[in-house]
Amino acid sequence: MRLIRFLLGAICGGVVGAFAALCLAPMSGKDLRALIFSELKHLVEDVQQAVADKRSELSTNFGSDS
């Protein structure tokens, strides 16, 4: 349990640090918004793919209920 809490804290700290670095970077607001939007789009696509993969894996292992 302590390891999970530590890892969760480390991940959250990394996200906050990355966000702070992006906000303090010497870019124009328009460029920064485009960069954030692009990265967010990639993140959403990765999460959607991971969900689809896990759904397929669980469906294969336990059968399909839907």
N, C-alpha and C positions, 0 to 999 in steps of 0.2 A: 504494500500500500504506500509506503514511504517513497519507493522508487517511482511509482506512477505519479504521485504528487510532485516529486522533483522534476520529472520529465515534462509534466504539464506546465509547471512554472517556467522551465527553461524554454519551452516552445512559445509560451505567451510572452516571455521576455524578449525572445528573438523577433516575434511579430511586432511588438511595440518598438523595439530598437530599429527594425527595418522601416517602419512607418515614420519614425522620427528622422531617420537619415534621409528618407525621400522628401519629407517636408522641409528639411533644412538644406537640401541640395540647391546649388545655384542654377535654377531653371526658371523659365517663365511659367506663369500660372497655367497657361494653355498647354504647354508641353508637359507639365507635371500631371495635369488632369488626364491628358491622353495616355501617359505612361501608366497611371494608376488604373484607368479604365481597361487598358490592354492587359495588365497583370491580373486584374480582377476577373476579366473574361476568361483568361487561361486557367485561373484557379477554379472557376465555376465549371469549366469544361472537364478539368481533371477530376473534380468531385463527382460530376455526373457519370463519368466513365467508371470511376471506382464503385459507385453505387450499382451501375449496370453489371459490372463484373461480379460483385458480391451477390447480387440478386440471381445471376445466372449460376454461380457456384452453389448457392443455397438451394436453388431449384433443382439442380442436378443431384445434390446430396440428399434432399429431403422430399423431393417431389413438388409438383406445382399445385398450389391451392387456388390460384387465380386464373 
